[in-house]
Amino acid sequence: MPPVRWFSTILIALLTAFPLCGGALAQASNTYTVTGVDVDVTAPDAVQARQQGIAEARRKAAKMLVDRVVAPEDRARVSLPNDASLEGMVRGIEFVRERSAPGRYIATLNVVFQPDPVKVWLGQAGVKIAETVSRPALVIPLWKGKAGVEPLDDRNAWREAWRALDTAGSAVPVTVLRGDQLDQNAVTAEELYVGDVSALARLNERYRAPTIVVAIVEGDKDGGPLTVGGLRYDAQTGARSEIPRTTVPDSAQLATAAKQIHQKMDEQWRSVATVRRDSQDTIDVYVPIRALGDWVQVRQRLGGVPALKSVVVRQLESDRAELRLEYFGTTDELQRTLASAGLALDKEADKWRLQVR
């Protein structure tokens, strides 16, 4: 087979079968599920307390949903519906934990809303709806002390801080490394400490996480101060970034440090993954291809852009691919989102060009 045709055949296979985050966005199954709603209600008796507690959970969940899908500048324009209307918007309630006492109801609930009536409610308020696609992360807590990096199964305050962190309702839900024998057979603590990409890839064959965070504490377990830092690795694009190093006085502050690291990840991902679906458009682009690896990188990074609804291959050549992108939002917003994924969208003459930055 001639080289050009061989290259094009492989290119066709790669171009015609890749998933997009936008497909998941279309479903947005987790957008309208509000988890971890805590209520504590008193009433004349236990039955009334429970009924009032469930109603309170719907109200609190509705406020949390507004914070999730409405831009900050628009939230003041949204008024909560009455309890009867709210009940009609809710598809179901999951009772995570509940405890009753005479005249008191204490519970943690998950509230699942129906998308269509919620969109009608917010549409009547004249606000734009934004939806966030979650991106799970594997967190590898490591502690480097006087004797070196502690074993993966070491029990310490840093590991417990991450285990205790509730991230279920966030844009970046976290799984903490198990550190069991399977993990130890795959990698060493030292390989993870230095951010060995091959070791991270081997480990991630088990967890399949799109983001890996190696969170490191350095210092004496029995005293302070302690230095917190690490690195973040994007398993989809191969991009690495450092977690800024900070100092805490002692291990009692590690829970706060873990929370702050996670909050920063959540904010950064929301800036990429929060998409206003009230408008959408299409754009024709071409991808210059000098080697097969050029397209592989573009393909991988396009798969991590939630603003993209679909990608259609219009033409294939050995040195370029022409694509049609269907996307949510404006062209300026798309350029910013692609840039966050390591892709540059710019205009050359009268044509849009897409390539790795």
N, C-alpha and C positions, 0 to 999 in steps of 0.2 A: 504494500500500500504506500503511495507517495506520502512524504512527510506532512505536507499541508493538509491532505485529506485525513490522515491519521490524527493530526492535531485537532481538526475540526470535529471529527467523530467523538473524541474525548470531550471536547468543549460542549458539544450538544448534550451529552449525557449529564454533564455538570450543570448546564444552564437550565435544563428542562425539569429538574427535580430537586428543588430546595424549598424548605418550609420558611414561612415568614412569621414573625411575631405578630404581624397585623392580622393573621388568621385567628390567632388566639384573642386578639383585641376584639374581633368581631363577635366572639362569644362572650368575652368579658365576664365569665362566670363568677369571678371573685369580686368584681366591682361592687355588686349590690348585696354582698354578704358582709355584715358588720359583726365582728367577733369581739368577745371579751367585754360585754356590756354588764357592768356591775350595778346592782340595785340593793337598797336597804330601806324598806318601807314599813311603817307601823300603821295599824288600823284597829278597829274595835275587836276583830277576831282574825284568826289565821286565814280563813277563806278570803275575806275582803283584802287582807294584806297581800295575798298572792295575786289576786286580780289587779290590785293597784300597782303591784310590783311589775307585772307584765306590761301594763299600760305605760308605766314609767320607762321600762326598757325600750319600748317602741319609740317613745319621744327622744330618749337619749341617743338611740341608734340613728334616728332620722337626722339629728344634729350632726352626728359623726359622719353620716353619709354626705351631708351638705359640705362639710369640711373636706371630704375626699374628692367630690366630683365638681365642685363649684370653685371658680377662681376667687382668691381672697377679696378682691375688690368688689365682687358681686354678692358676697354672702349676706350682707346686711339687707339686701332686697328680698330675701327669702323668708317667708313666715311659715311656721309649722302648721300643718292642717290640724283639724280637731281629731280627737281620739278615734271617732268612728271612721273618718277618712283614712287615718293612718292604719287602722286595722285592715282596711280593704287593700292597702298597698303591700301588706306583708304576706309573703308566700308561706313562711313557716318560722317556728322558733325552736332552737335547740337548747335544752337545759343542760348546761355544762356542769354546774354545781348549784344546789339549792338547799336551803336550810330554813325550817320554819320553827317559830317559837310562839308562845301565846301573844297574839296581836302583832306579830312581826314576821317579815319575809326577807331573807337575805339570799341573793343568788347571783350567778354569773351566767349570762345568756348569749347566744348567737342569734342574730336576727337576719332573716333572708328576705329582701324586698323583691317585688316584681318590677322589672325594668320599665315596662310601658307606662304604668300609672305614675311612677316616679318622674319619668321624662315629661309627662303631661303636667304634673305639679310644678316642676321647675321651669318648664316652658311658659306656663301662665305667669310666672314671676319675671319672665323676660331675661333669664340668665342663660349663659352658655354652659353646656355640660362637658366636662373633661373626664376621661377615664384613664386609669393607671393600670398598666400591665405589670404584674409582680415579676421579680427576678430573684429566685432563691440563691442563697450563698452558703457555701461550706466554710465554716470558721474553724481554723486550726489553732487552738490556744497553746502557746509554747512558753516555757519559763526557762530562762538561762540564769543559772546561779553560779556560785564560786567554782563548782565542779564541772560546769558545762551545761549543755541543754538537757533538761530533765526528760525521762522516758515519755512516750506518747500516752501511756496509761497513768501517768502521775496524777494524783489527786491534789489539787492546790486551789487557792482562792481565785486565781485567774480563770481556770476551767469552770469553777462553780459559778463565777460571775456571768459567764456566757450561757451556761445551762439555765440559770434562773431568769435570763432576759426573755421577756414575752414579746416576740416579734410577729406573731401570727397575723395580726391585722395590718402589718406594714407593707410597704412596697418591696421590701427585701426580707422575706422570711428566712430565718437562719437555721441551719442544721449544724450541730457541733460534732466535730470529729469524735468517733467512738473510742479510738485508741486501743481497740482490742487486738487480738492476735492477727486477724486478717490485715488490719492496717499496718501492724508492725512487720508482717511478712512482705508488704509491698514497698515500704519506705522506712527510712530512719529519721529520727528527730533532727539530726544534723542536716540532712538533705533538705528537709522542709524549712529549717532555719535560714539557710542560704538562698532559698527560693529556687531550687533546682527544678527546671521546667519539666524534665523527663519524670522526675519523682512525683511532681504534682499531677502529671497526666496519668501515671500508673495508679495513683491513689484515687483519682477521679473516675476511673473505670468502675469503681464501686458506687460512688455517690452521684455521678452525673449532674453536677452542679454547674451552671453557666458562669458563676463567679466563685473564686476561692480567695479567702482572706487568711493570711498567716499573721495572727495577732500575737505579738511578742512582748513579754515582760522581762526586764533584766534587772537583777539586784538580789539582795539577800532576803530569803523568805522570812527570816526572823526579825527583820528590821527594815528601815527605809533609808533614804528615799528609793523609789523604784522608777525605772524608765519604761514607758509604754510606747510601742510603735509597731512596725511590721510592713507588710506589702499586700497589695491586692492584685490578683491575676484574673484576667478575663479569659476563660477557657474557650470562648467562641472566637475572639479576635486575636488572642495572643498578647494583648496589651498588658503592661505591668505599670503599677504606680505605687509610690511609697505612701504609707500612712505616716503623717507627721509625728515626730517624736515629742512626747510630753513627759513631765515628771509629776509623780504623785507622792505624797509623804509616806504612805504605808499601804499595806494590803487592804485596809478597811475602805480605801477609796477606789478599789479596782472595779467594783460594780458600777460606779459612776463613769469610770473611764470606758468600760465596755459599752455602756449606754450611749456615750458621746460618739464613739466610733461608729456605732450602728446608726445613730441619727444622721451623721454626716453621709453615710452610704445611702440612706433612705432619701435624703434631700437631693443628692446628686443623681440618683436613678430617676426620681420623680421629674427632675428637670428634662430628662430624655424621654421618659415613658408616659408622661401625662399628655394625653391627646384630646383636643377638642374636636368632637365628631360632628359638629353642626355644619361643617363645610368640608368639601373634598374636591380634588382636582387631579389632573393627569399631566405628566411631563415626559417628553421624549428625550432620552439621553444616549450618549455612546460611551463605551468603556474601552479605552486603548489597551491593547493586549500585546505585550512584548514577550511574555513567557506564560506558560500555563499557570504558574503560581500567582500571576497578577489577578486572573479571574477568580482563583480559589479564595484569595483574600477578600475581594469585593463581594463574592457570594456569601462568605461567612459573615461579613459585617452587615450586609443588607438584611440577613436573617435576624439581626439583633436590633432592628429599628422598628419600634411599635407604630410609628406614624405611617408606615407603608402598609397599604391594604393589599396590594398585589403587585407583582412584577411579571411583565409579559415580554418574552424574547421575540423581537421583530425581525432581526437579521443577524446572521453569524458569518464572520470572516475569520481568517487565521490571525488577523492583527487587530480586530475590533469586534465588539458586540453592541448591537443597538437594542435598547430596552425601552419599554414604556412603563413608567412608575405611576401607580394610582396611590394617592396619599391623602391623609387628613390634614387640614390646616392650610397655611399659606406657603408659598415658595420660600420666603425668608425663614419661616419656622422649620421647613424641611431642611434647608441648608444648615441651620444650627444643629438640628438633631443628627444629621449625617456627620457633621463635624465631630460631635460627641462620640460617634461610633468609629472615628478614624477615617472618614471618607470626605473627599472634597468635591463639591458640586459647584462648578463655575461655568461661565459662558466663554466659548472660544469662537470668535466671529459671531455667527448667528445660531450656533448649536451648543446645547448643554453637554458638558463633559463630566463624567463621574470617574474618580480614581482614588486610590489609597493615598492618604496624606503623607 
